[in-house]
């Protein structure tokens, strides 16, 4: 019979269910730490919970961040599973643990079920800086013919790198390729004290994870892109706004939402045809994108409406940008056949937490403000609550 030691600093129903399953699978579950395999049930992975005994640990946790996983697995071989995972996953993890099937960088390799692309990059960069004893570093990922910085600590400028410049950095030994066969990305380290080539060999197991996460992100980006304009689509807004609001709440910051409507677009379609309406929408999206800050996000909400998420912004800042957009669009008539067509916009603004307590409420408040702007004469911005 296989003996498994059991520690449960934070008892839970999921912990009791796993223990019963282990016994049903023929394991002898022994309370307390000891030599060999250990199951540790906790709210989240915490290095302070690691006992002196136990050669490997299966963490059964309610939640976990990538950095927490890296911290505990860097101290003791193991596997971290969320308690909402199927029980069979825990059985498979125990089998891998006992066979030491963790790969040369098993602490990172086993994070597939937890980590997003940004999570993986963040932990990889931290590991690379630590092992090379560098003063800092950054990772760039390729998009089309440029490399964009996706993880960094300020050691290097965030400006995109043309592919030729990136290749030259690699040739001079100032950057190191990630998933070189796909030209996925670059790692740069500031004044490393140890040869980086050694740690890059340890990342070989991680490259498939990086490529999978990168491809998933690319396909997701395509599914979230509006077919006509440069904006993201409504599906993307509904996925991203709640996360943006949660992050703003955690930091004690504001986030503004702007609803933008193209005035009388139906009349344009009736008079000039739907291709003309498409030209107008494309012009509005291009101008809005140009006036936005780098971290603002533009979405086509549907029909003649756009939405703009503005992180770290209150209603006053969002109102000023919307007024500027209306002004610029009015001054840029669109050529439709032989005609010069003036475009006008209406906008509604709401901000969290000033006007709303969540993402759904924020959409409702901004939409109501937009309806007021349309009712009261168009070509203007209305702010929720005023």
C-alpha positions, 0 to 999 in steps of 0.5 A, a space after each residue: 500500500 502506498 503511504 501518503 502523509 497528509 497536512 491540512 492547515 486550512 481544512 475544506 470540503 474539497 480536502 475531505 473529498 480528496 482524502 476519501 478519493 486517495 483512500 479509495 485508490 488504495 493509499 494509506 493516508 497518514 496525518 502529519 508530515 513524514 518522509 516521502 510524498 505529502 499532500 498539503 491542503 491550504 488556501 494558497 501555496 505558502 512557503 511557510 507551510 512547507 514542513 521539514 520532512 517530505 520529499 515532494 508535495 502535492 499542493 491542493 489549494 483554493 487559489 494560486 498566483 504564478 509567483 506563489 507557485 514558483 516560490 513553493 516549487 523552487 523550495 521543494 519538488 511538487 505539484 500545485 493543483 486548484 481544488 476545482 480540478 477533477 480528482 483524477 488530476 490529483 491522482 495523475 500528479 501524484 504518479 508524476 511526482 513519484 516518478 520524478 517526471 518533472 523535467 529539468 524545470 519541472 517547477 515551471 513546466 507543471 504550471 500549464 494549468 495555471 499560467 497565462 502567457 504573461 504569467 509564464 513570461 513573468 516567472 521566466 524573467 524572474 528566474 533568469 535574473 535570479 540565476 544569472 545574477 543580473 541587475 535586471 531584464 526584459 522579454 520581448 515577443 514578436 508580432 508581425 515584423 516587430 518585437 514588443 516588450 511584454 515583461 520587464 523591470 524598467 532595465 531596458 526601454 519599452 520601444 518596439 524592436 524591428 526584427 533586423 535590430 533584434 537579430 543583431 542583438 542576438 548576433 552580438 550576444 546582447 539578447 537570447 532567443 526564445 523558441 528560436 524556431 518560431 522567432 517567438 521572442 527575446 530575453 535581455 539581461 542587464 549585466 549578468 554575472 553568470 553565463 545566461 546560456 546555462 539557464 536557457 538550456 533549462 527553459 527548453 521544457 518551457 518553450 512548448 508552453 510558451 508557444 501554446 500560450 502565444 498561439 492561444 492568445 493570437 487566436 483569441 485576439 482574432 476572435 475578439 477583433 471587429 471585422 470592419 474597424 481597427 477596434 475590438 468587438 463587443 465579446 472582447 469588451 464583455 471579457 475585459 471590462 470586468 477584469 479592468 474594474 477588478 484591477 482598478 478596485 484592487 489598486 484604489 483607482 478609477 476606470 472610465 467607460 465612454 460610449 460613442 455613437 455616430 449620429 444619423 448613421 442610418 440616414 447615411 446608409 439610406 442616402 449613400 448606401 451601406 458601403 458609405 456607412 462602413 467608410 464612416 465607421 472606419 474613419 471614426 475608429 481610426 481617429 479614436 484610436 489615434 487620440 487614445 492613450 497607449 493603454 486605453 482600449 477601443 471596442 465596437 459595441 455594435 452597429 453605430 456604437 463604440 466603447 472606450 475603456 480608460 484605465 486610471 481615469 476619472 469622468 473628467 479626463 474621459 469627458 475631455 477626450 470624448 469632447 476632443 474626439 467630437 471636435 476632431 471628427 467634425 473637422 475631418 469630413 469624409 469623402 463619399 463619391 464626389 461628396 464631402 460628408 461631415 460626421 458628428 458624434 455623441 458620447 456618454 461617460 461613466 466612471 468606476 467607482 464614481 458612478 458604478 459599483 461594477 462592470 455591468 452597472 458601469 455599462 448601464 450608466 454610460 449607456 444612459 448618459 449617451 441616450 441623454 446626449 442623443 435626446 438633448 441635441 447630439 454632438 455633445 458629451 453627457 456624464 452620468 449623474 449630471 
